[in-house]
């Protein structure tokens, strides 16, 4: 079989394997439901907002504008609730398979036919976390594909049309994730150099044109609409200060898990320091430029990952530059004219990456190296039901229960699916303030888990100011059984806590769902007041201090309130 046929057969197998593995590992990350909710509200004409509260200014609680718009397109095409989830999964798989296909195309283009095995394509298809994070409902696979497409033009820029395409890809990358600006800056340096060396200013003009026509107007709109130049998550994740210890541990864990990636740095650094020779005149892919492009693409980005402290999901921030690192193996074999080396090298990389060496604390949240898919797919104690199924079932139960009511929820990051599926008008994220401007700006000590260091005990009064009714973070109100509420959803009932008691709301919820379990607080008060003569003043004062913000501040009940005040007077 000719070399070309072998190469493209293996490339097709790599693409198919990548798509199959991503499909088998499909799931939806909790954070994805934040983008789902924004997309849903935008497509329904309610604005690009998380909460439908006229007193709250819009908050940019997403960091993936282009991906959110892609989700909104799905809503406009008829996707809602579960269908939108499937839309995100399907496109994540497509973009992941597209990255593998593009790696094969780039290897073939660089080799000019002198290639036998698509090393990078096969290797990337074997990376578990790349396949796992692709169909997770987030922008990871799209961002990775856009970054690799930019690198494709950085390796050898031929004309103004390619410079314009590179600029357009840069706009999409920067609008998909803010860290895409690193790729934009790296590509801009190469375009500027080519423009100067060739005395072709139209190259730089072509690259800059998409930013002037698209990105600048987008940036101005964003500042006008949200009031800030950066997303709210910049403040929520404390990106303004470094967290080098966390970031280094995050980078170390990812590279040791996929240790063959460390080998990719050897040819990268070796060819960077080696002087150019006559081979560079034969093909641009035999000179120093490809290695400079890969280094400019990978090294600053890894430095950024270390600076910001990594991410909650293991290896997610490393995925976008892994294809570029692996492409170095294809270029190294080309540079060495080692066609014979390609099959054994590809086999070694595929096997080693597939087996991977996961760190022992991978599911330990305290180490900031957690695998959300494993957590989401774990079983509810004593059942064979996953946490994902429970979130889906509870959210679908809440939607008709809350329909038309001004229900205000408090959620942790893991409950974003409840906010999306329940369609509650207001949901305050009480772990980092990803979608809340006030919480996101609460000062915290450096070194905590990024995005999980602003829990509700830091601002209990703010939750009352926002007039929250129900809190799904069960640590809230611990020791107050009259706050307990149990939603009889399927496949299992889901507990929550009451933040405030709205008399009319609770009556309507009970009317709509008689199986809903909670303490009738007004009856509880009558029983409590009947036992007042046997209670101590200090205990009553402490209890009344809880009852006032919970009940009396929201319900006109002068008779019961007078009895408390008379007793305490």
Secondary structure, 3 states (H helix, E strand, C coil): CCHHHHHHHHHHHHHHHHHHHHHHCCCCCCCHHHHHHHHHHHHCCCCCCCCCCCCCCCCCCCCCHHHHHHHHHHHHCCCCCHHHHHHHHHHHHHHHHHHHHHHHHHHHHHHCCCCCCCHHHHHHHCCHHHHHHHCCCCCHHHHHHHHHHHHHHHHCCCCHHHHHHHHHHHHHHHHHCCCHHHHHHHHHHHHHHHHHHCCCHHHHHHHHHHHHHHHHHHHHHHHHHHCCCCCHHHHHCCCCCCCHHHHHHHHHHHHHHCCHHHHHHHHHHHHHHCCCCCHHHHCHHHCCHHHHHHHHHHHHHHHHHHHHCCCCECCHHHHHHHHHHHHHHHHHHHHHCCHHHHHHHHHHHHHHHHHCCCCCCCCEHHHCEECHHHHHCCECCCCCCEHHHHHHHHHHHHHHHHCCCCCEEEECHHHHHHHHHHCCCEEEECCCCCCCHHHHCCCCCCCCCCCCCCCHHHCHHHHHHCCCCEECCCCCCCCCHHHEEEECCCCCCEEEEECCCCHHHHHHHHHHCCCCEECCHHHHHHHHHHCHHHCCHHHHHHHHHHHHHHHHCCCCCHHHHHHHHHHHC
